[in-house]
């Protein structure tokens, strides 16, 4: 197990951990029926915090923020000497948690995305992990929700029997959701983004070799250029530039001291 604590990457605290450590923490929280806010951040996720100090403050209050992307892992190794041998990729983390949850008899809940994707995802997970218990599915409403609706969602999940909650709303909405609900649900909540679409079989993942080379972004850009070109062609170079400044000591990035908005201030469902 590797757990070298939280490290400052451009003012965002990233946990220098491996899969085994993260899965162990999640399963333990599920067994203890304890809230645990978890997110897996690639470059885009880190940059959402860099460009929005309020969101950076949210990210820095989460219990675990793991290095989803290879460039995030590389930066931790360069800046802090963490020597992480691998990233903690959200879609892979989801499968590892599901495998352990099936063994431990811990029901999961799937929140976010669309009804069609959730049904496909649930079927695929049951086929892969026959002992896995899925306590409920709830699609996103793709809009701001009322406080009453938020309370209804919380009640539905809390009374479902679920011990682990996967949230697939896309970055950064899923991190906002997990931040807003930390402490309100007695279970670990994992913001896993594209994992829902990947494991539902509706979006293809990059080949393993491209993933190892840190070129998953390029694969996704080629497949969805109109939707993703701004994200990757603007944010990736900026990320590399800022990491270079931090590495050379030309700029210090202090975690924001801005107080995040109240948990009821933003309600995305």
N, C-alpha and C positions, 0 to 999 in steps of 0.2 A: 504494500500500500504506500502511496505517495501523498503526503499532505504537508506542503511547505507554506501554508497560510496564504493570506491575501497579499497580492503584489500590485503596486501602483503602475498601471499602464495608461498613460496619458490622462491621469486623474481619475481613472475608473479602476476600482478594486477587482482584480481577477484572481480566483482561487487557483493556486498551483497544485493541482490534484490529478489523480488518475481515475479510471473508471471504477476500480475496486473501492476506492475511498468514497466516491460519490454514491455508488449503489449502496454501500454499507450505511452511510448516513441517512439515505432516503428510506431504506427498509427499517432502520431503527426508529426513525420518526413515525413511520406508518404503524409499527407495532405498538409504539407508545401513544398513538393517536395525538401527535404533536404537530403543530404547524411548522412547515419548513418551506421557505420561498427559494426556488431554484430557477436559474436561467442559464442557457448555453449561448454564448455570444461569439459570433464571427466578426469580421472586420466591420460589416455594416452595423451590427448591434453596438459595437464599441463606439462607432462614429455617431450614432444617435445620441449618445451621452456627451460626446465632445461638442456637438453642435447645439446642445440644449442643456444648460446647467441644471435646470429643474429635473430633467430626466436623469442626468448624471447622479443627482442626489437620490433619486428613486433607486437606481441600480446599486448604489453604494449602501443601501439599507437592506438589500436582499441577503439571505443567509448564505447562498452559494451562487457564484457566477463563474461558470467553468469555461475554459478555452475551447470553443466549438471549432474555430478555424485554425488551419495550420499557421497562417501568418500571426495569429494571436499567440499560439504556442511558441513560435520562433522568437517573437518579441519578448516573451517572458524569459526565455532561455538567454537571450542576448543581454537584456537589461538587468536581470536579477540572478542569472546563473542557476536557474531552477533545474536544468537538465531533464526536462520532461521528455520522455521517449515518444509520447503520442498525445494527440489532442483528446478532448472529451466531446465527441461529435454527438449533437442532440439526437438524431435519428438512431444511432447505435446505442446511446444511453437509454433511450426509450425501450428498445428491445431487451437490453440487459436487465432493466428494472422489471419489465413484464415477465421475463423468465424467472427472476427471483420471486416476484409477487405470486406467480403461479405455484412455485414450490412451497411458499410460506402460507398460501391460502389467503392472500391479501387482495380483496377486490379493488379494481381500478375504475375510474370514471373518465370519460372522454368529453372535453368541453371545447367547442369552437368549430370552425370550418362550416361545411354545409352538411345537410342530412345525408345526401348521397355519399359523400366522402366518408362520413362517420360510419355508415352501414358497411361500406366496403372495407374500411379499416378494421372494424370490429370482426368481420368475417375472417379477414386475413390473420388477425391476431389469434383468434380462436383456433384456426387451422395450424398455426405455428406453435401455439402453446395451449394444448387441449384442456389443461387444468386451470387455465386463467379464467377468473371470474370478472365479468364486466358488469358493474353495478348500474351503469346508466350512460346514455349518450345525450348530449344537448348541443345543438348547433348554435353558431353565433347569430345574433340578430342584426349584425352589421350596421349598428347605429348606437348613438348614446341611449342609455336606458335610464328609466326613472329610479328613484330610491326604492320605491315599492317593488319594482321588477328586480332590482338587485337583491333585495331581501328574499324574494321568492326563489331566485336562483340559488342563493346561499342555502336556503332551507331545503330545496330539492336535493342538492348535492350532499348536504350534511346528513339527511335522513335516508340516503340511498343505500347505506351500508358500505360505501367506498372507503378505502384507506389510503389511496393514492390518486391524485388528480393530475391528468395531463391537459395542458392548455395549448391549443393551436389556433391563435388569432393572428399570427404574423407579427413581425417586429416593426415598431416597438409596442404595439397595442397589447401584446400578450404580457410583456414585462410590466406595463401599466396595470393590467388586470391583476397579475400576481401581487404587485405592490399593494394595490387597493384591498386585496383580500387576505393578506398575510395576517395571521392572528384571528381571522374570522372563521376559518375552517380548520378543524382539528386533524390535519393531514398534510403531507408534503404536496406541494403544487409545483409542477414542472412546466416551464414555458419552453416548448420544443419546436415551435414554428413549422417548417416545411415537413417535419416528420410525418404529420398526418397524411399529406398528399403523397409523400414517397411510399409509405407503408400501405396506403390504400391502392397503390398501383396506378395512380392517375398522373403522376409526374415522375419522370425518370431521374435517377441519381447519376452523378458523374461516375465514370469508370474509376475503380480503385486507384489506378496509377495516377490519374489526374488529381484525385483527392490527396494522395501522398505528396504530390508536387505543389500543393496549394493552388491548383488551377480549377477548382470546382466552380469558382465564379465565372471563369471563361466559358466553361461548358454551359452553364445556365444562361450566360449572356447570349451565346450563339443561338440557343433555343428560344429565348424570349427577349430579343433585342429592344423592342419598343418599350417594354415594361421596365427593363433592368438597366438600360444603358446609362442613365443618369446616376444610378446607385453605384455602379462599378467603375465607370470611366472617370467619375469625379471624386468619389470617396476613397477609392483604393490608392491613387497617387497621393492624396492628402494624408492618408494614414501613414504611408511609407515616409513621407517628409517629416511628419510630426514624430514618428518613432526615431528617425535619424537625429532630430534635434534633441530628444530626450537621451538618446544613447551617447551623444557627444557632450552632453551637459550644457547645451546652448539654450535650453529652455526647461524650466521646472514646471511640472504639472501637479498642482495641489488639488486633492479631492475637494470638490465644492462644499462650501459650508452653508449653502442655501437650504433653507428648510423646505422639503417637498410639500406639495399641496396636501390638504387633509384627504384621508381615504375616501371621503364622500364627495370630494370636489370634482372628480372625474369618474364617470361610470360608463365604461365601454363594454358592450355585451355582444 
